[in-house]
């Protein structure tokens, strides 16, 4: 039997990291941990970091997610970041994710505050950070397919932006993050 060229190629199997995630209650108080797969399956409240990377022209670094990401494969992220590990401080998680995804290290992180993303089955307490960076990027091949730079308004207009990173940038621009 020949393959039908008109059918889209199936997405590769998602890569789900085997790590313990910090769980929190609906008031953001730690209440245990769970493997990432269980956190996703049962839609537990958890913490995540969002690091908006801005160059000196005011443009944002936009990342295209790889097709093996477990959530929003091939989507666009307007911030680096990810879930906070069990017992991990949010600023430590933000630095770790920034280094892993984009290779950015030893730069000042500005904490802009906190926001809640409660949509699409995701229950997240987000910690929002900003970093100014014009240097080279070293992309994590497992997570980031490509990057490009756009003014914030243009980045927010793109189709396929992940809802949580869209909210993070909107919170940054409006100054609505809670301190």
C-alpha positions in Angstrom: 0.0 0.0 0.0 1.4 3.4 -0.9 1.4 6.4 1.4 -1.1 9.2 0.6 1.0 12.3 0.0 -2.0 14.5 0.7 -2.1 13.4 4.4 -0.1 15.4 6.8 2.9 13.7 8.5 2.1 12.6 12.0 3.8 14.6 14.8 6.7 12.9 16.4 6.1 11.3 19.8 6.2 14.0 22.5 9.2 14.0 24.9 7.9 14.1 28.5 10.7 14.8 31.0 10.7 12.5 34.0 11.0 15.1 36.8 9.3 16.0 40.0 7.3 19.2 39.8 6.4 21.5 42.7 2.7 21.4 43.3 0.8 24.2 45.0 -2.7 24.8 46.2 -5.1 27.4 44.7 -3.3 30.1 46.9 0.2 29.2 45.6 1.2 27.4 48.9 3.4 24.3 48.3 1.5 21.1 48.9 3.8 18.4 47.6 5.2 17.2 44.3 4.3 14.9 41.4 5.9 13.6 38.3 5.4 15.9 35.3 3.1 13.4 33.6 0.8 13.2 36.6 0.8 17.0 36.9 -0.4 17.3 33.3 -2.8 14.4 33.5 -4.6 15.6 36.7 -4.1 19.3 35.9 -2.6 20.1 39.2 -1.8 23.7 40.2 1.9 24.3 39.8 4.5 27.1 39.4 6.2 28.1 36.2 8.7 30.8 35.2 8.5 33.2 32.2 11.6 35.0 31.2 11.0 37.6 28.5 14.2 38.2 26.5 14.4 41.7 25.0 17.2 43.2 22.9 18.4 46.9 23.0 16.0 47.7 20.1 13.1 46.6 22.4 12.4 43.5 20.3 11.3 40.2 22.0 13.0 36.9 21.3 10.3 34.6 19.9 11.0 30.8 20.1 9.4 28.2 17.9 8.9 25.0 20.0 10.1 21.7 18.6 7.5 19.2 17.4 8.4 16.9 20.2 7.2 19.3 23.0 4.5 17.7 25.1 2.3 20.8 25.1 1.8 23.1 22.0 4.3 21.3 19.7 5.5 23.7 17.0 3.9 26.6 18.8 5.6 30.0 19.4 6.8 31.1 22.9 7.3 34.7 23.7 9.3 33.9 26.8 11.8 31.3 27.9 10.9 29.3 31.0 9.1 26.2 32.2 7.8 24.4 35.3 9.4 24.8 38.6 10.9 21.6 40.0 10.1 20.2 43.5 11.8 22.3 46.1 13.2 24.7 43.5 13.1 28.5 44.0 11.4 30.4 41.1 14.5 32.6 40.4 16.7 29.5 40.3 14.2 27.8 37.9 14.2 31.0 35.7 18.0 31.0 35.4 18.1 27.3 34.7 15.4 27.5 32.0 17.0 30.5 30.4 20.4 28.8 30.2 19.0 25.5 29.0 16.7 26.9 26.3 18.7 29.9 24.9 22.2 29.5 26.4 21.9 32.9 28.2 23.9 32.9 31.5 25.3 35.5 33.9 22.9 38.3 33.1 20.8 40.2 35.5 17.2 39.0 35.8 14.6 41.6 36.7 11.6 40.1 38.6 8.5 41.8 37.3 6.0 40.0 39.6 3.5 37.1 39.5 0.4 36.3 37.5 -2.1 33.5 37.3 -2.7 31.5 34.1 -5.9 29.4 34.5 -7.0 28.3 31.1 -7.1 25.3 28.8 -6.7 22.9 31.7 -3.5 24.6 32.9 -3.4 25.9 36.4 -0.2 28.0 36.8 1.2 30.5 39.1 3.6 32.3 36.8 6.7 34.2 37.9 7.6 36.8 35.3 11.1 38.0 34.7 12.8 40.3 32.1 16.3 40.1 30.8 18.1 42.4 28.3 20.3 40.4 25.9 21.9 41.2 22.6 24.5 38.4 22.6 24.5 35.1 20.9 21.9 32.4 21.6 22.6 28.7 21.9 19.4 26.9 21.3 18.5 23.7 23.1 17.8 21.3 20.2 15.2 19.2 22.1 13.0 22.3 22.9 13.7 25.2 20.6 13.6 24.8 16.8 14.4 28.4 15.9 14.3 32.0 17.2 13.6 35.4 15.8 13.1 38.9 17.1 10.0 41.1 16.8 8.6 44.2 18.5 6.2 43.2 21.3 3.1 44.3 19.4 4.0 42.3 16.3 4.9 39.2 18.5 1.5 39.3 20.2 -0.2 39.4 16.7 1.3 36.1 15.6 -0.8 33.0 15.2 0.2 30.0 17.2 1.6 31.8 20.3 1.2 29.7 23.4 -1.5 31.2 25.6 0.6 31.4 28.8 3.5 33.2 27.2 1.1 35.6 25.4 -0.4 36.4 28.8 3.1 36.9 30.3 4.0 39.5 27.7 0.6 41.2 28.1 1.1 41.3 31.8 4.6 42.8 31.3 3.3 45.5 28.9 0.4 46.5 31.1 2.3 46.3 34.4 -0.4 44.1 35.9 2.0 41.6 37.5 1.4 41.3 41.3 4.4 42.0 43.5 
